[in-house]
Amino acid sequence: MSECKLDHSHDDVKKKYESQSAFLPEEMNPLFEQFFEKDHTQDILNEVFHLLKKFDLASEEEKSERTNRLNMVLRNL
């Protein structure tokens, strides 16, 4: 993924999640519910946003890598 210089807000991440949630593994829903109940650093917000960005267009291999990374990030908060 390319590096982005924009900082994404909590709302940006939530909107991106909502637009991509149908393409994510269902078992991730509770992790995202917990994620959105808390405040996070800008780095975490940006990382989650970019892992979600264009998730629906990613190859199966890329989706798997992103899912693994999202699981790591969301489970360790």
Rosetta blueprint (number, residue, H / E / L):
1 M L
2 S L
3 E L
4 C L
5 K L
6 L L
7 D L
8 H L
9 S L
10 H H
11 D H
12 D H
13 V H
14 K H
15 K H
16 K H
17 Y H
18 E H
19 S H
20 Q H
21 S H
22 A H
23 F H
24 L L
25 P L
26 E H
27 E H
28 M H
29 N H
30 P H
31 L H
32 F H
33 E H
34 Q H
35 F H
36 F H
37 E L
38 K L
39 D L
40 H L
41 T L
42 Q H
43 D H
44 I H
45 L H
46 N H
47 E H
48 V H
49 F H
50 H H
51 L H
52 L H
53 K L
54 K L
55 F H
56 D H
57 L H
58 A L
59 S L
60 E H
61 E H
62 E H
63 K H
64 S H
65 E H
66 R H
67 T H
68 N H
69 R H
70 L H
71 N H
72 M H
73 V H
74 L H
75 R H
76 N L
77 L L
